Amino acid sequence: MQRNAVGARPLEPAGDELRALLAAAVDYVVGVVDRLPDEPITDSDGVAELLADPALRGAPPARGRPVTELLGVLDRAAAKGVNPGNPGLMAFVPGSGIVAAAVADLLAGVLNRYTGIAYPAPGLVALEADLLRWLADLVGLPASAAGILTTGGSMANLSAMITARHAMLGSDFARGTVYVTEQTHHSIAKALRLAGFPPAAVRVVPVDPHLRMDLAALTTMISVDRGAGRRPFCVVATAGTTNTGVVDQLAAIAHIAATQKLWLHIDAAYGGFFQLTERGRQRLRGIDRADSVILDAHKGLFLPFGTGCLLVRDGDTLRDAHSGHDPEYLRDMPKTELPDFADYGPELTRDFRGLRLWLPLHLHGVDAFRAALDEKLDLAEYVHRELSADPNLTVLAPPQLSTVTFRHRAGEEITAAVLDRVNAERRVFLSSTRVKGQYTARICVLNHRTDHTRVAEAVTAIRRHSAQVPASPNPELSTPTPPIHNPTQFDLPPRFRW
């Protein structure tokens, strides 16, 4: 079929014009990836000037601008802030973004097929459904399981709480209670609020000395709440806390949930994909007993941000909690044997999210991801050994996953000063948290580009600055200690209140 002349349809570049557009994008991508190891991880210099640049902030023009000019604007904008793709990023829980997934996003965007209902794109829906089956097999869920790819763990937790509410409480859920700990991700409390629960629905179970949910306290709180007329219906266990990477005693919590007839939700956004490794399977023992599990592929599979997953043991329950009556304008689309993903989550319109997972897994093979995750476990163990040997540092428990936490023996202010000085070099970037009320530095290795050389550089910097930092720190670096939450009380820590 003959195409329109170049320029006749400006929204539809074709032929050489399209090749030139894609070539410019490819050149830019190659440049970004090639220079990542040598770029500073953080850059906040000149942000005010950037945000005042009319080329960045102005309204779209009436006539188009050259793609090279636009890529230049994009490059300047992306240069500021924190670069999660840099191999030195070991803060928070990294999401490094493998390039194959970005290629998949380009292909999915060009295909632009609608996958909310199976009929318009049965082959693509089948591809995504098979991925979800593979994920369910990975965590050990039965053939009855079903799932949905989401924009991340927060949306997956929201759908999980809605599903648990639907299955366990029905429409009368005002007295329902959910059991979490102070280490549970805050998206659970937010999900419950969005799902219509009052603040009293969130019950914070104390943690044991290892920062895991206290099993005896959980059992006691369930009994106390039932005696007070509440309706316990869900317990949330964590397979890899954001603060320290701790894994709750999943099998034991599963036993309590089954005995007490509670829905067991496991937040494995961070740790779930370590199931691919032998060590991970040992540490996540019991995950197969969950009623619902969430995973973040933008963490453990290194995909771009915006790639999460919810899996539910009883797929019919997930569908029943989210499906609605088909509107008139969709009734001419026949049903197929494939899932209509719009019935399994809140979205009717959704992109072809599965390709960004399918293409990297098939292109690189599962073994490549398994080896990368094993490497991260090895690197975390190396960090723990090296920092534990430093007389200036107190290192917390050995890592269960890929996070190591430590403090300077001289106290909080010195710990903050060390962290500030390490980050100021802009070769590695670490973050902090509070553990049992104390300021704590942390290093989390979960970037597919992070290798032994860069981790050793981080360890060297930490030890060097721990030895050199002055005994009297800069007062500006001092971090006041907030009141420590008493885990024996049933009130909510601030981040669980609304």
N, C-alpha and C positions, 0 to 999 in steps of 0.2 A: 504493500500500500504506500502510495506516495505521500510524504509528509509535507506540511505547509512550509513555505519558504522561511528561512531564518529570520526571526524578528516579527513574523506575521502573528504568532501567538506567543507573547512574551512569557506566559506562565508555563509553557511547555517546551523547554529547550530540548533539542534532539540532535542526533548525528554529532558532527564535530563540536557544536556548541555545548552539548551535554558532556562530551569527552573532556573538553577544556574545563568545565565546571568541576567534574569529578577529579581531574588531574590536579587541580589547584587544592582540592580538599585532601587528596592523597599526599601531596607534597607537604602540606601542613601537618597531617597526622604523623608522617614519618619523622618530621623535624621534632615534634613534641616528644615522641617516644625516644628518639635517639639522644636527646639532650637531658632526659629526666634524671639520670644518675648524677649529673654534675650541677644541676640547678639547686639553688637553696630551697629548702622545704617550705619555709615561711618567708613572706615579704610583705611588710606593711608600710614600707616607705612610699611616700607619694600617693597615698590613697585619696587624700582630699583633692589633689589635682586630678586624679583619674575620675573621681565622681563629679567633677565640674566640667569634664570634657564633653562638649556638645556632640561630638561624633559618637559617643557612647550613650548619652542621656537624651539626645534630641528625638523628636517625633520622626516617624518614617517619612522619607522624602516623596514627593510626587513622582519623580523619575528615579529609576534604580541607580545603584552605585556598583562599581566593579567588585567582583568577588575578592580580588586580592586586597582591596582596601578594607572590605568587611572582615576578612580574616585577620588583618592587622589590628583592627579594633578588638576583635575577639581575643587575640593573643595578649594585648595589653590588659584587657579586663581579667583574663584568667591568670595573669602573672601575680596578682595580689592575693593575699590570704594564705591558706594552707593547701598544699598540693598533696592529695592522698595517694597519687600514683607514684610519688617519689619513694625509692627503697628505704629512705631514712625515716619514714613516718612510722612510729611505733606508739602513737598516742591513741586514746579512746579504743575502739575496735576498728582497725583499718578496713577500708574497702578500696582495693587497689585498681580494679577495672581492667580485665584482660582485653586486648585489642580485638580478638576474634568475636567477642560479644558485641563490640561496637560495630563491626562489619555486619553482624547479624541484624542489628538495629537498622542499619542502612537498608539492608535487603527487605526487612519486614516493612519499613516505611514506604519503600518503592512499591512493593506488592500491595500494601494497604488493604489487606483482606480483613473482613469483619469476623471475629471469632467468638462473639458473645453467644451466638447460636450456631449450632453445628452445620446446618444445611447450606449456608452460603460458602463454607470453606471446609468441607469434611476432611480432606487430607491434612490440612494444617491443624484442625482440632484433634484429629487422631494422633498426630505427632506430639501435641502438647499433652494429651491424655496419657500417652505411653510414658512420657517423662514423669508425670505425676504418679503413675504406677511404679516406676523405678524408684522414685523418692519414698513411696510408702514401703516398698520392699527394703529399702536401705535402713529404715528405722524399725522394721519388723511388724508393720501393721498388716492385718489379714486382707483377703480378697475383697471383703465388703467395704474397705476404705475408699474414700474419695478425697479430692482436694482441689485447691485453686491456687494459681500463681497470683501474687498480690504485688503491690508497690513496695512492700517492706514488712517488717515485723509488727509495726504498730497497727497497720490495717489487718494483718493476719490475726493479731490478738483481739482486735475488735470483733471480727467475725467469729473467732473462737468463743468469746464471752457471750455473744448473741446465740450461738449454737447451744452452748451449755445452758443458758437461761431457758431457751425453748425446750430442750430435752428434759430438764430437771424441774422446772418451775411452771412452765406454761405462761399464761397471761397475768397470773397473780404472783408477782415476784418482789413486792416491796420489802418483805422480811427476809429475803435471801441473803446469805453471807458467803463470801469468798475468802479463802485463806492464802495469805502471801507472807513474805518476810520483808524486813527492811532492805534486803538485797534484791528483791524482785524489781524488774524493770518498771519504770514509772508509767509505761504505756498501758499496763494492765489497769491501773487506777483510772487513767484517762478513758480507756475502753469501757469500763464499767459506768463511768459518768455519762458517756455518750449513749450507752445502752439503757439509761434511765434509772440506774440504781442510786440510792441516797448514799451519803458518805459513810453511814454506819454499816454498809454492806461489806466494806473492806476491813478484814480482821488481820492484824499484823502479828504473826507468830514469832516468838523469840528465836534467835539462832543459837546454835551450839558454839563451842570455842573455835570450831573450824568454819564458822559463818554459814553453816548449813541449817535448814529448817529443823528445829528441835521437835523430834517425833512425839515425845511425851507431852510437850506443851500443846502440840497440835491436837492430840486426842482429848486433852483436858478442855481446850477451848471449844471444840465441837460439842462436847457434853454440856458445858456451861451455856452455850448459845441455845442449844435445843431446850434446855431447862428454862431459859428465859423467853421461849416462844419464837425464837428465830428459826430460819430454815436453812441450815447449812447445805450447800449444793455443789461447791466446787473448791478444789485445792489446786494452787498453781505452784508447780515445782520448776526449778530453773536448772538447765543443763548448760552451765557456763554463765556466771553472773558478769555483768559489765565491769563491776568494780575490780574483781580479783580473779575471775575465771573459775570460781568454785562451782562444783556440780553437787546439787542436792542428792540425798540418798533416794534415788528414784524408785528402786525396787521396794524399799521399806514404805515410802509414801504411797506407792501403788497399792500395797497391802492394806494400809489404813483406809485409803479411798474406797477400796472394794468392800472392806468390812463395814465402813460407815455409809456406804451407798452414795458416795460423792463422785462427781465428774472429775477426772484427773486431766488437767491441762499442763503440758510441759513446754516451757519457753526454751527452745533450743536454737534460738536465732543465732547465737554465737557458736555454740558447741556442736550443733547437730551433725554437721558434715564431717566431724572427726570420726563418725561412724565408719568412714571409709578406711580407717586405720585400725590396727589391732589394739593399740593402746586406747584409742578412743572408744572402741566397743566395750572394753573392760570398764572404763570409767563412766560410761553412759548405760551401764547394765540396768535394765528395767524400763528403758524408754519405749520398748515394744508394748508395754501395758497401758500406755496413755490412751485416753479417749480422744484427745486432740494434741497435735504437736505443731509448732511453728519452726520454720527454718529460714535463714537469710542467706541466699546464694550470693548476695553482694558482700558477704563476709567470708564464709567458709569455702566458697567456690570462686572467689576473687572477681565476681562479675561487677558490672557498673551499678551504681546506686539505683535503687528502685526495683529490686528483684527479691521478693519474699515468697513464702509459701505457707499455706495452712493445709494440714492433713487431718482428717477425722476418721476414727475407726469405723463408724457407721455412716457411710456416705449418704444414705437416705435421710439421716438426721440433719446433716449439713444442708442438703437440698431443701428439706422441709422448712428449715429455719430462714432460708433466703429466697425461696421461689415465691412468685405472686401470680396473679391471673394474667394470662397473655392478653395484651391489648389488641384491639381490632386490627391494627395495621400490621401485626405480626402473624396473624392466623393463616395466612396463605403460605407460610414456611412449614413444610412437613417436618414431623419429628423423625429422628434417626436413632440408631442404636448408640450413637455417640453422646457424650454429655453436652448439654447446653450450659456453658460456663456462667451465663447470666443468672442461672438458677442456683449457683453455688457461692455467690458473693454479692456485694452491693452494686456492682457495676453492670449496666446493660451495655453501654458502649465501652469497649476495651480494645487495646491494641493486641497484635499477635506477639504476646509476651514470651511465648515458649521458645521462639527461635534463638533468643540470646542465651538460652540455656542449652538447647539442642545442638547448635552449631559448635560451640567450644568442646562439649563433651564428645561429640563424634569426630571432630577435627583432631583433637589432641589425645583422646582416649582417657578413660577413667583412671588408668594407672598413673598418668601424669599428675592428676589432681591428688591422688593418694600419696604419691611421692612428695608433692609439695607440702601437704599437710603433715606428713611425717617429719619433713625438714623443719617445719615451724615448731613441732614438739621438741625436736632435738635442740633447736636454737634457744628455746625457753629454758630447757634444762641446763644448757651451757651458761646462760645469763645467771641463773640461780646459783650455780656452782661458783662462778667467778665473783659475783657480788657477795656471796656468803663468806668468801675468803678475805674480804676487806675488813680490817679492824674498825674502820670508821662507820660501817653500815650495819643496820639490823635488817635482815631480809625475812619476810614473812614466809609462810608455809611453801613447800615445793609446789610448782605449778601443776594443776590438774590438766590444764589445756596449754595456752600459749601466753599467759599473763604472769608477770613477776612483779611483786610489790615490795618496796623497801623504804627505809627511813635512815636519815643520818642520826648517829647516836647522840649528837649534840642538841637534837630537838627539832621542832617544827620549822622554826625560822631558818635554820641552817639547811634543812631538807629543801625548803622552798628556794633558798639561794642557790643550791647546787642545781636544782632543776632549771632555774632561770638561766644559769650560766651555760649549762649544756645546750639548751635550746637556742641561746644567743649565737652559738657557732653556726647554726643553720645547716648542720650536716645530719643531725638526727632531731626528731621532735618527740618529746615524751609528754605525758599528762599526769595529773594528780587526781586523788580522790580522798575520801575520809573513810578510814576503817576503824570501827569502834570509837568514833569520835576524833581520831587522830589523823592529822594531815599525813598523807602517804603518797609517795611517788610511784608511778607504775610504768612498766614497759610491756607493750602487747605486740607480739610478732605475728602478724597475719596479713602480710603483703607478699604477693607472689614474686615480687622483684627483690625482696629483702633476703640477702644471703649472709653467710658467716662473716664475710669481710665487713659488711656494714654493721652487723650486730656487735662484732668485736670492737669496732670504732665507737659504738655507743657505750660499751662497757668501759673502755679506756677513758672516755670523756667523763663518765660518772665517777670513776675512781680517782681520776686526776683532780677534778673539782672538789671531790669529797675531802681530799687531802689538803687542798690549797685554800678552801673557803675560810674567811676570817672568823675568829672566835666570836666577834661581835658583829652580827649581820646588819645589813642595811635595814633600818626600821621600816622602810617602804615595802620591803619584801615580807614583813611579818603578816601572818594570817591568824586572826583571832580564832580561838577555839569556841565553837557553838556549844550550847548545852547538849549533853549526850543523851540520846533517847534511851529510856529505861525499857529494855525488851520484855520485862516481866509485866508491864502494863499493857492494856489492850487499846490504848489511844493510838491515833495515827501520827506518824512522823509528818513533818510539814509537806513533803512531796506527795503524800497520799491524801492530802486534804483538798476539798473544793467547796 
